[in-house]
């Protein structure tokens, strides 16, 4: 498995392409330390030698004849949280280090390697691990701190082709200036794309213009022709003013057209963004030209946290710049309901969310979240929290529903908090024929005996006969499958109740 596959969606914070620098090392007699952070994969030419020996593409120290170990200090091009590393020993077979570790520290932009060596306290973020020769040595790192520099320690000596330091860029401090909100060096990152067959997706937001065709983002030819896309998390929520699309070096393989959408959902799980219905077009499909850089005005309304570039039908884009101003943290959303909800006390929010779903842990999580920036965020978070819960939570929520087909007025006292909404959700029952209601009641009793909870269905728009048919159809399910189906129906009901609260 390559590092790109293992750490998809993360950024190589140390890469030369984003400004990483090799500052100091204990020894680089055979091969220079600066090659450690070259963005291209290491190569090997068996015929090339230098006056010091075989030419190797990487960092290689001489054979150590004294105590100690070798090390190399690197400045991260983009400070951030480190989630994993690849200590790549490609082509180093009889000369790789048997062990390595990684330290990190926080210092200022212009600190020297000598100062880092002599005066900084380092924190070990990867303890000593064995290395395989000629291999990608992938290691996860559980660090939540923001780091600016790393030190690779090899024990005792040898050669490393590349060091990839994968992580999440640190967010920018608030600024009122117009900036490239998508730039990787500012904290933007590519989260997902339809395809990156020819080059990685984070190339799209690297600094500077691409120097060759492989320095951009390029998809394979679609068969049949369709649409490719890439989703970028912005460095901060912002008001977009214009977008630059650059097809530099893409001449016979640039997209015919491109469009850009925006969405406001801070900290959105990437997989939920791909087909989300709340994307709003801020740049309609626009013609592109070969090897060209062009600015486009946008029709953005309100802050966005993510953008989605769509290209038709496929091809390569070297760079995308999303120019705009950062939104004021926790500014009013412009949505009256959300602004009122954000202003409620925890007790008031607990009551409101409790009317939407009876699972205690779901309510607690919704209240604990704090400020909601958009309807997209609150509905998305509600669904994500629901599916993170367990069987007991789902069953607890089910107990806050009256049985379908029961005498709703008799249950009003027990379900006072949700009775008004439940009556609306079950309106198809009230006008049903007695025979259908009797079958519903009997069916619900049989359902409870088999599955241990009442029959849950999002009944809006369904007649009693429709609900009876659904119940009968689901009776053949296994208890485990039926619980998840019922949980899915509860999720629909919760969404409807959130919407009713929004409109209240």
C-alpha positions as CSV (number, residue, x, y, z in Angstrom):
1,X,0.0,0.0,0.0
2,X,1.3,3.5,-0.9
3,X,1.4,6.4,1.5
4,X,-1.2,8.2,-0.7
5,X,-3.7,5.3,-0.2
6,X,-3.0,4.9,3.5
7,X,-3.2,8.6,4.4
8,X,-5.8,9.7,1.8
9,X,-7.3,13.1,2.6
10,X,-4.3,14.2,4.7
11,X,-1.5,16.7,3.6
12,X,2.2,16.0,3.5
13,X,3.1,18.9,5.8
14,X,6.9,18.5,5.3
15,X,6.9,18.4,1.5
16,X,9.1,20.9,-0.4
17,X,6.0,21.6,-2.6
18,X,4.4,23.4,0.4
19,X,7.5,25.1,1.7
20,X,9.1,22.4,3.8
21,X,12.9,22.7,4.3
22,X,15.7,20.5,5.6
23,X,17.5,22.6,8.1
24,X,20.3,20.5,9.6
25,X,21.5,17.0,9.9
26,X,24.2,15.1,11.7
27,X,25.7,13.7,8.5
28,X,24.7,13.5,4.8
29,X,28.0,12.2,3.4
30,X,26.5,10.0,0.7
31,X,23.2,11.8,-0.2
32,X,21.9,15.2,0.8
33,X,19.2,15.7,3.4
34,X,17.2,18.1,1.1
35,X,16.1,15.1,-1.0
36,X,14.1,13.8,2.0
37,X,11.2,16.1,1.2
38,X,11.2,16.1,-2.6
39,X,7.5,15.7,-3.7
40,X,8.3,13.1,-6.5
41,X,8.8,9.5,-5.6
42,X,12.4,8.3,-5.2
43,X,14.1,6.9,-8.3
44,X,17.1,4.6,-8.8
45,X,19.6,4.5,-11.6
46,X,22.1,1.6,-11.2
47,X,24.6,3.2,-13.5
48,X,25.2,6.5,-11.7
49,X,27.9,7.1,-9.1
50,X,29.5,10.2,-7.4
51,X,33.0,10.6,-6.1
52,X,31.7,9.3,-2.8
53,X,30.0,6.2,-4.0
54,X,26.7,5.1,-5.5
55,X,24.3,8.0,-6.1
56,X,21.1,7.5,-4.1
57,X,17.9,9.5,-4.2
58,X,17.4,10.4,-0.6
59,X,19.3,11.2,2.6
60,X,22.2,8.8,3.5
61,X,24.8,9.1,6.2
62,X,28.1,7.3,6.3
63,X,28.7,4.2,8.3
64,X,29.0,5.2,11.9
65,X,32.1,4.1,13.7
66,X,31.4,6.0,17.0
67,X,28.6,5.8,19.5
68,X,25.3,7.6,18.8
69,X,22.9,7.9,15.9
70,X,22.1,10.2,13.0
71,X,19.3,12.7,12.7
72,X,17.8,15.3,10.4
73,X,15.8,18.4,11.4
74,X,13.0,19.6,9.1
75,X,10.8,22.7,9.0
76,X,7.2,21.9,8.1
77,X,6.0,23.9,5.2
78,X,2.6,24.0,6.8
79,X,2.3,23.7,10.6
80,X,-0.4,21.3,11.7
81,X,-1.5,18.2,13.6
82,X,0.5,15.1,12.6
83,X,-1.6,12.0,12.0
84,X,0.9,9.7,10.3
85,X,4.3,9.3,8.7
86,X,5.9,7.3,5.9
87,X,9.6,6.7,6.5
88,X,10.3,5.5,3.0
89,X,13.4,3.4,2.4
90,X,12.8,2.8,-1.3
91,X,15.9,1.6,-3.1
92,X,17.9,1.4,0.2
93,X,18.4,-2.3,0.5
94,X,21.7,-3.0,2.2
95,X,22.1,0.4,3.6
96,X,18.8,1.3,5.3
97,X,18.5,2.1,9.0
98,X,17.2,-0.8,11.1
99,X,15.3,1.6,13.4
100,X,13.9,5.1,13.5
101,X,11.9,7.5,15.6
102,X,10.4,11.0,15.2
103,X,10.3,14.0,17.4
104,X,8.4,17.3,17.0
105,X,8.5,20.8,18.4
106,X,7.0,24.3,18.1
107,X,9.1,27.2,17.2
108,X,9.1,30.4,15.2
109,X,9.3,30.7,11.4
110,X,13.0,31.8,11.1
111,X,14.6,29.6,13.8
112,X,17.9,28.0,12.7
113,X,18.7,24.4,12.7
114,X,21.5,25.0,15.2
115,X,19.1,26.7,17.7
116,X,16.7,23.8,17.3
117,X,19.5,21.3,17.9
118,X,20.9,23.1,20.9
119,X,18.1,25.0,22.7
120,X,14.7,23.4,21.9
121,X,13.0,20.7,23.9
122,X,11.7,18.0,21.6
123,X,8.7,15.8,22.1
124,X,8.7,12.2,20.9
125,X,5.6,11.6,18.8
126,X,6.8,8.3,17.3
127,X,8.9,6.0,19.5
128,X,11.6,3.8,18.1
129,X,10.1,1.5,15.5
130,X,11.8,-1.1,13.2
131,X,12.1,-0.2,9.5
132,X,11.9,-2.6,6.5
133,X,14.4,-2.1,3.7
134,X,13.2,-0.9,0.3
135,X,9.7,-0.2,1.7
136,X,7.1,2.4,2.6
137,X,7.3,2.2,6.4
138,X,3.9,3.7,7.4
139,X,3.2,4.6,11.0
140,X,0.1,6.3,12.6
141,X,0.6,9.1,15.0
142,X,-1.9,10.0,17.7
143,X,-0.9,13.7,18.2
144,X,-3.5,16.5,18.5
145,X,-1.0,19.3,19.0
146,X,0.1,21.8,16.4
147,X,3.7,21.3,15.4
148,X,6.1,23.4,13.3
149,X,9.3,21.3,13.1
150,X,10.2,17.6,13.2
151,X,13.4,15.6,13.8
152,X,13.9,12.2,12.2
153,X,16.2,10.0,14.1
154,X,17.8,6.9,12.4
155,X,19.4,4.3,14.5
156,X,22.3,4.1,14.1
157,X,22.8,5.3,10.5
158,X,21.9,4.6,6.8
159,X,19.7,5.9,4.1
160,X,16.0,7.1,3.9
161,X,14.6,8.0,0.5
162,X,11.7,10.2,1.6
163,X,10.0,11.4,4.8
164,X,6.3,12.1,4.4
165,X,4.6,13.8,7.4
166,X,0.9,13.5,6.9
167,X,-1.5,15.6,8.9
168,X,-4.1,18.4,9.0
169,X,-3.0,22.0,8.4
170,X,-3.4,24.3,11.4
171,X,-6.2,26.8,11.0
172,X,-5.4,30.5,10.2
173,X,-5.8,33.2,12.7
174,X,-8.7,35.5,11.9
175,X,-7.8,38.1,9.2
176,X,-9.9,40.8,7.5
177,X,-7.8,40.6,4.3
178,X,-8.8,38.9,1.1
179,X,-7.0,35.6,0.9
180,X,-7.0,32.3,-0.9
181,X,-9.3,30.4,1.4
182,X,-8.6,27.1,-0.4
183,X,-4.8,27.3,-0.3
184,X,-3.0,24.4,1.3
185,X,-0.5,26.7,2.9
186,X,-3.4,28.6,4.6
187,X,-5.0,25.4,5.9
188,X,-7.2,24.3,3.1
189,X,-7.1,20.6,2.1
190,X,-8.7,18.3,-0.5
191,X,-11.0,15.8,1.1
192,X,-12.4,13.6,-1.6
193,X,-12.6,13.4,-5.4
194,X,-14.2,11.2,-8.1
195,X,-10.8,10.2,-9.5
196,X,-7.1,11.1,-9.2
197,X,-5.6,8.5,-11.5
198,X,-2.7,10.6,-12.8
199,X,-1.9,12.9,-9.9
200,X,-3.0,13.6,-6.3
201,X,-5.9,15.8,-5.5
202,X,-4.0,18.1,-3.1
203,X,-1.9,19.3,-6.0
204,X,-4.9,21.5,-6.9
205,X,-4.3,23.8,-4.0
206,X,-0.5,23.8,-3.8
207,X,1.4,27.2,-3.7
208,X,2.6,28.8,-7.0
209,X,1.8,27.7,-10.5
210,X,2.3,24.1,-11.6
211,X,5.7,23.6,-13.3
212,X,4.7,20.5,-15.3
213,X,1.5,18.5,-16.2
214,X,2.0,16.1,-13.3
215,X,1.9,19.0,-10.8
216,X,-1.8,19.5,-11.1
217,X,-4.9,17.3,-10.5
218,X,-5.9,15.1,-13.4
219,X,-8.5,12.4,-13.8
220,X,-8.6,9.5,-16.2
221,X,-10.7,9.6,-19.4
222,X,-14.3,8.9,-18.4
223,X,-16.1,6.2,-20.4
224,X,-18.7,7.3,-21.2
225,X,-18.1,11.0,-20.8
226,X,-19.6,12.4,-17.6
227,X,-18.4,14.6,-14.8
228,X,-15.5,14.5,-12.3
229,X,-15.4,16.4,-9.0
230,X,-13.2,17.3,-6.1
231,X,-14.2,18.6,-2.6
232,X,-12.0,21.1,-0.8
233,X,-12.3,22.1,2.9
234,X,-11.5,25.8,3.2
235,X,-9.0,27.1,5.7
236,X,-11.9,28.9,7.4
237,X,-15.5,29.7,6.7
238,X,-15.5,32.6,4.3
239,X,-17.4,34.9,1.9
240,X,-16.1,34.0,-1.6
241,X,-15.5,36.9,-4.0
242,X,-13.9,35.2,-7.0
243,X,-12.4,32.0,-8.2
244,X,-9.2,31.4,-10.3
245,X,-9.0,28.2,-12.4
246,X,-5.6,27.4,-13.9
247,X,-5.1,24.7,-16.6
248,X,-1.4,25.3,-16.8
249,X,0.4,22.6,-18.9
250,X,-2.9,20.8,-19.6
251,X,-3.2,21.3,-23.4
252,X,-4.9,18.3,-25.0
253,X,-6.5,17.1,-21.7
254,X,-8.0,20.1,-20.0
255,X,-11.8,20.0,-19.1
256,X,-14.2,21.6,-21.5
257,X,-16.1,23.4,-18.7
258,X,-16.0,23.7,-14.9
259,X,-18.5,24.7,-12.2
260,X,-18.0,25.4,-8.4
261,X,-20.5,24.8,-5.6
262,X,-20.3,26.0,-1.9
263,X,-21.7,24.5,1.3
264,X,-21.5,25.7,5.0
265,X,-20.9,22.8,7.4
266,X,-17.9,23.3,9.7
267,X,-16.1,20.0,10.5
268,X,-18.3,18.0,8.1
269,X,-17.5,14.3,7.8
270,X,-16.1,14.0,4.2
271,X,-18.2,11.0,3.2
272,X,-21.5,12.9,4.0
273,X,-20.5,15.8,1.7
274,X,-20.2,13.8,-1.6
275,X,-23.9,13.6,-2.6
276,X,-25.2,16.2,-0.1
277,X,-28.3,18.0,-1.4
278,X,-27.4,21.4,0.1
279,X,-24.6,22.2,-2.3
280,X,-25.3,25.6,-3.9
281,X,-23.8,26.6,-7.2
282,X,-21.6,29.7,-6.9
283,X,-20.0,29.5,-10.3
284,X,-22.1,28.1,-13.1
285,X,-20.6,25.8,-15.8
286,X,-18.0,28.0,-17.5
287,X,-15.7,27.4,-20.5
288,X,-12.0,26.6,-19.9
289,X,-9.1,26.9,-22.3
290,X,-5.9,25.0,-22.7
291,X,-2.9,26.0,-20.6
292,X,-4.7,29.1,-19.3
293,X,-5.3,30.9,-16.0
294,X,-8.6,32.7,-15.6
295,X,-10.6,34.5,-12.9
296,X,-14.3,34.1,-12.5
297,X,-16.7,36.2,-10.4
298,X,-19.0,34.2,-8.1
299,X,-22.6,34.5,-6.8
300,X,-21.9,33.4,-3.3
301,X,-24.5,34.3,-0.6
302,X,-23.2,33.9,2.9
303,X,-20.2,32.0,4.3
304,X,-19.1,28.6,3.0
305,X,-16.8,26.1,4.6
306,X,-16.3,23.8,1.6
307,X,-16.2,24.1,-2.2
308,X,-16.8,21.4,-4.8
309,X,-15.2,21.8,-8.2
310,X,-17.0,20.0,-11.0
311,X,-15.3,19.4,-14.4
312,X,-17.0,18.3,-17.6
313,X,-16.4,15.7,-18.7
314,X,-12.9,15.0,-17.2
315,X,-9.3,16.1,-17.5
316,X,-6.8,18.2,-15.6
317,X,-6.8,21.4,-13.6
318,X,-3.5,22.7,-12.3
319,X,-4.7,25.1,-9.5
320,X,-7.9,26.4,-8.0
321,X,-7.8,29.6,-6.0
322,X,-10.9,30.6,-3.9
323,X,-10.5,34.3,-3.1
324,X,-12.5,35.7,-0.2
325,X,-12.7,37.1,3.3
326,X,-12.9,34.9,6.5
327,X,-16.3,35.0,8.2
328,X,-16.4,36.4,11.7
329,X,-16.3,33.5,14.2
330,X,-19.8,32.5,15.4
331,X,-21.4,35.4,13.5
332,X,-25.1,35.4,13.1
333,X,-26.1,32.8,10.6
334,X,-28.8,34.9,8.9
335,X,-31.2,32.0,9.8
336,X,-33.7,33.3,12.4
337,X,-34.4,29.9,13.9
338,X,-30.7,29.0,14.2
339,X,-29.8,32.3,15.8
340,X,-32.6,31.8,18.3
341,X,-31.5,28.2,19.0
342,X,-27.9,29.3,19.5
343,X,-29.1,31.9,22.0
344,X,-31.1,29.3,24.1
345,X,-29.9,28.0,27.4
346,X,-28.8,24.4,27.7
347,X,-32.0,23.6,29.5
348,X,-34.1,25.2,26.8
349,X,-32.1,23.4,24.1
350,X,-32.6,20.1,25.9
351,X,-36.3,20.5,25.9
352,X,-36.4,21.4,22.2
353,X,-34.1,18.6,21.0
354,X,-36.0,16.2,23.3
355,X,-39.2,16.9,21.4
356,X,-37.3,15.8,18.2
357,X,-35.9,12.5,19.5
358,X,-36.3,10.7,22.8
359,X,-32.8,9.2,23.0
360,X,-31.1,10.9,25.9
361,X,-27.6,10.6,24.6
362,X,-28.6,12.1,21.2
363,X,-30.1,15.1,23.0
364,X,-27.0,15.5,25.2
365,X,-24.7,15.4,22.1
366,X,-26.8,17.9,20.2
367,X,-26.8,20.4,23.2
368,X,-23.0,19.8,23.8
369,X,-22.1,20.7,20.2
370,X,-22.5,24.4,20.9
371,X,-22.9,27.0,18.1
372,X,-24.5,25.8,14.8
373,X,-23.4,27.7,11.7
374,X,-26.1,26.5,9.3
375,X,-29.1,24.3,8.8
376,X,-26.8,22.0,6.8
377,X,-24.7,21.5,9.9
378,X,-27.4,20.9,12.4
379,X,-29.3,18.4,10.2
380,X,-26.0,16.7,9.3
381,X,-24.8,16.6,12.8
382,X,-28.2,15.2,14.0
383,X,-27.9,12.3,11.6
384,X,-24.3,11.6,12.2
385,X,-24.8,11.5,16.0
386,X,-27.9,9.2,15.6
387,X,-25.9,6.6,13.7
388,X,-23.0,6.8,16.2
389,X,-25.3,5.5,18.9
390,X,-26.1,2.0,19.9
391,X,-29.1,-0.4,20.0
392,X,-30.2,0.7,23.5
393,X,-30.3,4.4,22.4
394,X,-32.4,3.5,19.4
395,X,-34.8,1.4,21.5
396,X,-35.1,4.3,24.0
397,X,-36.1,6.7,21.2
398,X,-38.8,4.2,20.0
399,X,-40.5,4.3,23.4
400,X,-41.4,7.9,22.9
401,X,-43.8,7.0,20.0
402,X,-47.4,5.8,20.5
403,X,-48.3,2.6,18.7
404,X,-49.6,3.2,15.2
405,X,-53.3,2.6,15.2
406,X,-53.7,3.2,18.9
407,X,-56.2,5.6,20.5
408,X,-54.0,8.7,20.2
409,X,-56.1,10.7,22.7
410,X,-55.5,8.1,25.4
411,X,-51.8,8.3,24.9
412,X,-51.6,12.1,24.9
413,X,-50.7,12.3,28.6
414,X,-47.9,9.8,28.3
415,X,-46.4,11.4,25.2
416,X,-47.2,15.0,26.0
417,X,-43.8,16.3,24.7
418,X,-44.3,14.8,21.2
419,X,-48.0,14.2,21.0
420,X,-48.9,17.1,18.7
421,X,-46.2,16.2,16.2
422,X,-47.0,12.5,16.5
423,X,-50.7,13.1,15.6
424,X,-49.6,15.0,12.5
425,X,-47.2,12.1,11.5
426,X,-50.0,9.6,12.0
427,X,-52.8,11.6,10.3
428,X,-53.2,8.8,7.7
429,X,-54.5,6.5,10.5
430,X,-57.3,8.7,11.8
431,X,-59.5,8.4,8.8
432,X,-58.9,4.7,8.2
433,X,-61.5,2.0,8.2
434,X,-62.0,0.0,11.4
435,X,-60.9,-3.3,9.7
436,X,-57.6,-1.7,8.7
437,X,-57.0,-0.2,12.1
438,X,-57.7,-3.6,13.7
439,X,-55.2,-5.3,11.4
440,X,-52.7,-2.6,12.3
441,X,-53.2,-3.1,16.0
442,X,-52.9,-6.9,15.6
443,X,-49.9,-6.6,13.4
444,X,-48.2,-4.2,15.7
445,X,-48.7,-6.7,18.6
446,X,-47.2,-9.5,16.6
447,X,-44.3,-7.2,15.6
448,X,-43.6,-6.3,19.2
449,X,-43.6,-10.0,20.2
450,X,-41.1,-10.8,17.5
451,X,-38.8,-7.8,17.7
452,X,-39.1,-6.4,21.2
453,X,-40.1,-2.9,20.2
454,X,-43.0,-1.1,18.6
455,X,-43.3,-0.8,14.8
456,X,-41.6,2.5,13.7
457,X,-42.3,4.0,10.3
458,X,-42.1,7.6,9.0
459,X,-45.8,7.8,8.4
460,X,-46.1,11.2,6.8
461,X,-48.1,10.9,3.6
462,X,-48.9,7.2,4.2
463,X,-52.4,5.9,4.5
464,X,-53.3,3.2,7.1
465,X,-53.3,0.6,4.4
466,X,-49.9,1.8,3.3
467,X,-48.6,1.4,6.9
468,X,-50.1,-2.0,7.2
469,X,-48.4,-3.1,4.0
470,X,-45.1,-1.8,5.3
471,X,-45.5,-3.6,8.6
472,X,-46.4,-6.9,7.0
473,X,-43.4,-6.6,4.6
474,X,-41.0,-6.1,7.4
475,X,-42.2,-9.0,9.5
476,X,-39.9,-11.4,7.6
477,X,-36.7,-9.4,8.6
478,X,-34.2,-10.7,11.1
479,X,-34.3,-8.8,14.5
480,X,-30.8,-7.3,13.8
481,X,-31.8,-6.0,10.4
482,X,-35.2,-4.8,11.5
483,X,-33.6,-2.8,14.3
484,X,-31.5,-0.9,11.8
485,X,-34.5,-0.4,9.5
486,X,-36.5,1.0,12.4
487,X,-33.5,3.2,13.3
488,X,-33.5,4.6,9.8
489,X,-37.2,5.4,10.0
490,X,-36.6,7.1,13.4
491,X,-33.9,9.2,11.7
492,X,-36.4,10.4,9.1
493,X,-38.9,11.3,11.9
494,X,-36.2,13.2,13.8
495,X,-35.4,15.2,10.6
496,X,-39.1,16.0,10.2
497,X,-39.4,17.2,13.8
498,X,-36.3,19.4,13.5
499,X,-37.8,20.9,10.4
500,X,-41.1,21.6,12.3
501,X,-39.1,23.2,15.1
502,X,-37.4,25.3,12.5
503,X,-40.7,26.5,11.1
504,X,-42.4,27.0,14.5
